[in-house]
């Protein structure tokens, strides 16, 4: 079971990796989904950790509704306090807040030390909370495995879980340096986890409900009766602990670093809070509905278990529903994983941003400027990953030494009570402008002391109260001390300018200004609106904008003393917003309409907006200038250089330091004139001339060729407020192109005539070439046809010649077999053996030629079937083992009998050629036949220790009639050619590996077959001679064949009745009694042997056995012979085959 849980956990983490990776892919469906409000609402459910998933069930099993405050508080906050969240998100977005520590430090004077204090408090709360998740994971493992192994003793499961969670957080929580950048992949994974844990817990609740319905003694009315079970009565909702814990849970939503990160930092659109204000409460309500039946069913059916935290896992095991327990286990893993990932990422961000980076920057500031680093992105990511690792390590140590022996609910409430010390500071940051950093320090100090005295010390002393009561009451005491100190010291402190500025930015954010129409009872006139435009946009631009405004209604004039209407006010606001920003523009217009003065804080914020807007416009302007192809220089009314781009300096190659803001333009002109860039004349005269153009504000345009050959076009125009802007364009290429076109036009007609004549000549040559190629093509087609005809004729001749030659060869073999060797001398016996060898070689050669002819005609095609490999190799091994012994060679064969899918005849011929060549060309040494399995194929290879084949000849040995040079072995070079052709038809190319002087290896690869489709062949045992004297009818149109067969049969004590034609055989049958068997030639004039066999059987009224003896080896002849019940014996007839046939006939 342990390995099942480990595998399920790993697969779940892999699933999360896949979801997060998918969500991070730009333009993917998952990436788009991650920006939906529903995903944001579900990601808020990270609040429901293992405390809710396991601890709340155990709490409900013991104390009834005591579990509900941790869910009720967030429900009430999102239902009735959504404005607080909206303001928190809005302010954070305006200030680019990255964490709760950054939020508090930015609000209270941007003090780094305050951020460090908040980070320390957050770390003290987060580390035990992560330890709680590790405890829940280990608890769920222990329940399902029921083992106390070494993994439990040393908490190895919890350590492994911590490592996996840390790895996920490092991979997907620290991919970008910019914290405010939305991490779509991680947020999508968190949302998916929220759905998984809700689904699992709901399934457990439904199963528990089903179990309760099966219990006849269980009644819902009695369960919630105050007299029977006071913990489940509604009266418990009014208890002090219930109310305080509800407010603690609501405050924790604002103060928990992970919850702040998800709700605030990772909010992509403030409108998503509209979905979250109902989606998140519904999620929490469904969670509460699932917890109640689980706690009740566990208390009823599992009374012996002291810890009810694992009731959700144990209840399915009562009905052997292991699959449901596994789903619930995955839900618990999900609850822990989501919290740990976000919490560790948040804490690492706070540590790096507020602790490590300030120290690093302070150290860098002490170094010389050239030694300072320019980029910190990689270092920052490394620090965050290290911080995550350290956080997880501390959490594991916290679990191992403390949390493992502490209740889940106590750990969760303890973390809540500590992090709630930030609540007065957070609320004051949003709603009290007098809040001061000193008040924050004093409040946090007083609250921490109160928390230690009223919570931590009583918790580990022999107190009369329970842990929950101690934490609840101690939290109230510490928060009261915190709030009193915060308010008192803030009132006693004198705010600085930065404190007032930040207080205004947080308490009255600019985005909170109403979007409704401006003050209706205002008395500002059109002249006031014009003055407002002139003040921020300049007189000329203001007049231009007013003309644009009046253009649609020229007949209506704006009187200066008339009260400005709403359309004009909106128009002026939009115009100012283009320069100062929308928020500043609205505030300025509103102040003008209400005729009120702006305080210093508002002015500072206006400057912030204005600076940002001007910086944006300046950045756009500079980017535009730098990307222009022309050089630009701008001088002011005092003829001093104020702006330029890189192209300008590239064109004129000024000395370093000469081009700088405030440089008199006369200096630059004089430098160019001295180098001859301003044309001929006195230097001072040239300088004065150009300065007069600028002073008079006269536009000019002229082209100047510089000393280096480049042509520059200069266009100058005056500026409205004085000054001059000049553009410099390098038109060298344009001028050269124009000159080239003018030169080309001079002799264009002559070149056109010349080119036309050349084209005519080329066309004539092309026409002649086309005609010649057509003639060549005709000749080639004719030659090809003749070659094909000759090849076909050659093939037909070869087939017919081979057939006719086989007839006398057949007779020769039969005559040779009929000779009685016992009557011959030893010398004649030797001569007889040599004659047999010569006839065998002739037969092999003719058989090869016949195979080539059939393959060229396309008449020889493989017949694939499933056969055992031994049926092909065993006869070859026996045959060539004898040949190898005769040549004093060591021949070995190694193979495992397997079914193959091939044509056995083809395969036998291929391997026969390999073996024949190996034994023939190996003067001494070894020959090996080996078979190896290669996947779904078998590789049949023949190795030898012969002379080998040179590399340059290896590509030619498969050619017909090719023989290796310097070989004394007889042969014509057809064997490998036939083997290659047959291999190609089988779909397997023969392979060769050879090393000259060492040996060669020929191989072929064939597919494996199936045992079930192999047809077993009936084996027949034959003796050397027939067991009885037989009478056979032998029909052949060749008298030599008849004579040879008769002689051989007489040697075996058999009688042969011979006929040379179809008619003679029929006549004999009609006049005589039936014989024992038939030996019939196929080609009998116009008839064939198969027809004759059928007619003879009809005449004699007997199914006589027999054989078709023919030189025709076509597949259809073999098939027709088998259908007629005749054995097929190819010429030349082998005596052994004939003996086997006689044995078969005698056994019938």
Secondary structure, DSSP 4 states (H G I P E B T S, - for coil): -HHHHHHHHHHHHHHHHHHHHHHHSTT-HHHHHTTSHHHHHHHGGGG--HIIIIIHHHHHHHHGGGGTHHHHHHHHHHHH-HHHHHHHHHHHHHHT--SHHHHHHHHTT--HHHHHHHHHHHHHHHHHHHHHHHHHHHHHHHHHH----HHHHTTHHHHHHHHHHHHHHHHHHSS-S-TTS--HHHHHHHHHHHHHHHHHHHHHHHHHHHHHHT-TT--HHHHT-TTT-GGGSGGGGGSHHHHHHHHHHHHHHHH-HHHHIIIIIT-S-TTHHHHHHHHHHHHHHHHHHHHHHHHHHHHHH-TT-S-GGGHHHHHHHHTT-HHHHHHHHHHHHHHHHHHHHHHHHHHHHHHIIIIIHHHHHHHHHTS-GGGS-S--HHHHHHHHHHHHHHHHHHHHHHHHHTGGGS-HHHHHHHHHHHHGGGHHHHHHHHH-TT--HHHHHHHHHHHHHHHIIIIIHHHTS--SS-HHHHHHHHHHHHHHHHHHHHHHHHHHSPP-HHHHHHHHHHHT-GGGS--S---TT---BHHHHHHHHHHHH-HHHHHHHHHHHHHTTTT----TTSBP-HHHHHHHHHHHHHHH-HHHHHHHHHHHHHT-PPPHHHHHHHHHHHHHHHHHHHHHHHHHHHT-SSEEEEE-TTSBEEEE-HHHHHHHTPPTTTS-TT-BHHHHHHHHHHTTTT-SS-HHHHHHHHHHHHHHT--EEEEEE-TTS-EEEEEEEE-TTS-EEEEEEE-HHHHHHHHHHHHHHHTHHHHHHHHHHHHHHHHHHHHHHHHHHHHHHHHHHHHHHHHHHHHHHHHHHHHHHHHHHHHHHHHHHHHHHHS-GGGS-HHHHHHHHHHHHHHHHHHHHHHHHHHHHHHHHT------EEEETHHHHHHHHHHHHHHHHHTT-EEEEE----EEEE-HHHHHHHHHHHHHHHHHH-SSSEEEEEEEEETTEEEEEEEE-S----GGGTTTTTSTT---TT--S---S-HHHHHHHHHHHHT---EEEEETTTEEEEEEEEEB--GGGPPPPPP----SS-SS--EEEEE-S-HHHHHHHHHHHHHTT-EEEEESSHHHHHHHHHHS---SEEEEESEETTEEHHHHHHHHHHHHTS--EEEEEES---HHHHHHHHHTT-EEEESSPPHHHHHHHHHHHHT-
